[in-house]
Amino acid sequence: MSDSGHDDYEDRLQAWVGRELLTRRFGQDPVNVPMIRHWVEAMEDDNPVHLDEDAARETGRDGVVAPASMVQAWTMRGYAASVRPDPAPTGSDELTALLAEGGYTSVVATDSEFEFVRELVPGDRVSVEEVVQSISPEKKTGLGAGRFISTLRTYRDASGEVVATQGWRLLRFRPAEKPAPKALRPRPPINPDNAFWFEAAREHRLVIQRCADCKSLRHPPGPCCPQCGSFAWDTVEAQGDGHVYSYVVNHHPRHPAFDYPLVVAVIELAEGTRLIANMTGVAPADVEVGMPVVLDWIDPDPDLSLPAFRPADAAKES
């Protein structure tokens, strides 16, 4: 926004000071005992003057009185009115639109200060009106740059006498932009036969399952040796050297957890077994079948570590 545009916008905002946000509007229902009962039960307010006529008269009152803090509740529009807004925009709607024009699209209440003039009794009809008192210059807050909007709400009875006032302040702010968290990689299917392999990977150890009887190495892990049929096994730790046996460059479909283009390679380890892994530190166009590679690791999140491979020549240069 240019300086002249900023000044014009500031003038339009400040023109709202002293204007009505809400023209006098009566609540839908008069003050009544059933609503008082709901309130005091919810608030665990055990003051007897709110429900017990005799107790109220003993204090010099004519009868039960509503809790002072309920004054705002008597003028709330209710659910039905909130989902079927009035067709004509209110002053509050107009100011909200002007603030949104400046990017102040989020809101949080910061202050509410009541002054009570008299107690409300069953049968009172309460109205509310609201006037803008001040709009602050833009302030930097922990939520984002914003403006404090101070208003005064005046509550009246049916005859127009003031029964309470409420100083009300909102922070309308421009929410700070936050980078969207990167999606998690899809979880590998872990079962009793391969859990040991992923546990070693979290420690940055690449292990290979070995038959305890015929000493054959195998990958992926399985319960039984394909050579001799033995169910006994242990592991050896791979040296981390190998070469690209084959590869593809994946462009589509795209998953938000990965950066594209994505090289997916079949790596043949020096020990003779093969595994599928990503390539790192190399452009897709530079990958070749037979390329010597060394072990690297990808830690996409705290719960997952996976082996990857990078060119052996690049590893030597670094």
N, C-alpha and C positions, 0 to 999 in steps of 0.2 A: 504494500500500500504506500503510495507516494505521500510526501509531507502534507500536501494540500488535501489528499484523500483522507489521511489520518485526522487532520484537523476537522474536516467535515464530519467524519464519523464520531469524533469526540463531541462535537457540538450537538449532534443528533442524540447521543446518549445523555448528555447533561441536560438536554431539554426535557427529559423525563422527570427530573427532580421537581417535586411538588405536585406531580400529576397522579391521578387515580389509577391504580392497578385494578382495583375491584370496587365497583359501585355498590352501595349498601345492598346487602342481600341477606334475607332471613334464612335461618336454618329450616330444615324440612319438618321438624317436630318441636313442640314445646319441651321445656325441661320436665322430665318425668321420672317417677320413682323406679320403674323397671330398668331404665338405662343407668340410673345412679347405682342400683344394685349390681348390675354387670360390672360397672367400673370399680366399685370398692372391693368386690370379690377378686377381680383381676389384679388390682393394686395391693391387695391385702391391707386395705385401710379399715381399721376397726373402730374408727371414731363413731360413736353411736348417733351423733347429731345428723348423720346422713340418711339413716333409715328408721330411727326410733323417735316417734313424735314426742313421747313423754320426756325422753332424754334431751331432746332439742329444747323443749319448753323450760326445762330446769336450768338451761343456760341463758334464759331470757329471750330466746327466739320464739317466733310465732309457730314454728313447726320445723320439719326437716329442711335441710339446705343441701344443695349440690356441692361436691368438692370444688374448691376454687379452680383447681387445675383442669377441670372438665370444660371450662368456658369455650375452648377451641372446638371440642367435640360436638357441641350443640350446633355449630355452623358448618360442619363437614358435610359434603354433598352426598356421600354414600356411594356404593359401588355402581348402582344403576346409572347415576348421573355421570360418573367418571367414564363409563364406556359409551355413553351417548352424549357427547359434548354439545354445548349450545352452538347453533349454526353461526351466530354472530360472534366474531372474535372479541375477546375482552382486552383490556389494557395489558393484562399480564401476558396474553398471547402475543400482542404486538411487541412488547419489550423483549420477550423470549426470542422472537424472530430476529430482532435487531441484534441481540447478543450473539445469536447463532451466525449472523452475517459476519461478525468479527472473529468467528471460530470458537466462541465460548459455548460449547455445546454440552458440557457436563456440569453437574450441579451437586453441591453438598451444603446442607444447613450448618451454620457455625455458631449462631447465637440466638437465644430466645429469652427475652426479659419481660415478665408480666408485672403489671400494676393493677391490683384489684380494688375497685371502688365500693362495690357492695356484693353480698352473697346472692346467689341465684336460688330461687325457690320453684317448686313444681308449678307449672302453668306459665312461667316466664317465656316469652318469645324473644329469642336472641338473634341479632343481626350482626354482620361484620362488614367493614369497609377497609380498604387498604390504600395507603398513599406512599409514594417513593420519597424517602428522606435524603438519600445520597447514593451516588455511584462513584466508586473509587477509581483513580487512575489504575492502569494495569500494574499488577503486582506479581512478583515471582513467588510461587509457593511450591511445596513439595509435590503437589498434584499436577502442577503446570501453571503457565501464566494465566492470570485471571483477574476478575474484578469483584469486589465486595459490593453487594446490593443491599442497602439498608432500607427497610420499610417500616411503617407504623400501621398496625391493625387496631381498629377501634371497635369494641363490642358494645352494643346498645340493647336496651330492652324495647318493648313494643312502643313505649311512649317517646323513645328517642334519647332517654337518659343514658349516659355512659356508665357501663358496669365494669369494664376492664379495658386496658390497653396492652398491646404486645409489641415490643420492639423486636423485629425479626430481621436476621441477616443471613444472606446466602452468598456463597462463593460460586460464581459462574466461571468456569475455567476451561482453557484449551488443553485437552488431555495430551500429555507428553507422548510422543510416538515411541513405541517399544517394538523392537524387532520380534517378529513371530518366532516362537521357539521351533527349532528344527525337529521334524518328525523323527520318532525312534525308528531304527532299523527293524524290519520284521524279526521276530524272535525265532531262533532255530528250534526245531522239534527235538527236545531233550528227553531221553528215556534212560532206563537203567543200563543199556548197552553202550551209550555214548557219553554219559554224564562225566566220566573221568576225563574225556578229551577236552570238554569245554571248561572244566575246572582247571586243568593245566593251562589252557589258553588264557584264563584270567590272570595267571601268574606269568604270562609271556613265555610259556614253555610249549614248544611244538612236539608232541609225543606221537609215537606210532605204536599201535597194538602189535604184540608179538605172541605167537603160539609158544606156550611153555614147553611143549613136547618136541615139535619139529623145528622150532625157531623161525618159522615163516613170518614175515611182516605182512600186515594187511591194513587197508584203509578203503572205505570207511569202516569204523569199528563194527564188530558183530559178536554174537555170543559163541560162535563156533568157528574153528579153523577150517577154511575151505580146502586145505591140502590134506590134512589127516583126520579131521573131524573131532579134534580134541576141544573140550570146553575150558581147558586151563590156559590162562594167558597172563602176560605181564606187559610192560611197555619199555621202549627205549626212547631217548630224546633225540630228535633229528638234529643234524648239524646245521641245517638252515640253508644249505646250498642246493641248487637245482637248475632246471632250464624250462623254458616255455615249451610245452608239448603241443598245445593248440590254444587258440584264443578267439574271442568274439568281441566286437565293440558294440555295446548296447546303447541304442538311442531311444527306443520306445518299447513298451509303455514306460512312462516315467513315474517314479515313486519319489515323494518329497524328501525322503531320508538320504537320497543319493545325489551326487554331483555328476552331470552328464557332459560329454559322452563317458561311458563307464566301461573300462576294460575288465572282462571276466576271462580268466585264463585257467587252463589245466596245467598245473605245475608238476613236473616229474622231479621228485627229490633225489638227491645223491644216493639215498638208501634204496631207491627203486620203486617206492609207492608214489601214487599220484593223488593230488587233491585239487579242488576248485577254489580259487582265491582271486581277489582283486589285485590289480597292478597299481603301484604307486610310483611317483617320481618319474613318469615317462609319458610323453604324448601318445595318444592312440596310434598316430601314424608311424611312430618309431618302434612299435612292438613288432617283434619277428619271432617266428617259430625257431626254436633252438637257442634263443637268447639266454645267456647265463643270468641267473637271478639269485638274490639273497633274501633271507627272511626279513620282513618288516612286520609291524603290528598296527592295527587300527583299533582305536578305543572309542567307538561312537557314543557310548554312554557308560556310566559307572558300573552297570551290570553286565556289560558285554565287551569282550576282547576277541578279535579275530585275526588270524595270520593273514598277511598280505606279502607281496613280493615286489622288489624293485630291481632294476638292472644292476648287475654286479659291477660293471664299469663305473656307473655313477656312484656306487658305494665306495669304490676305491678312491675316486677323485675327491669325495667329501671327507 
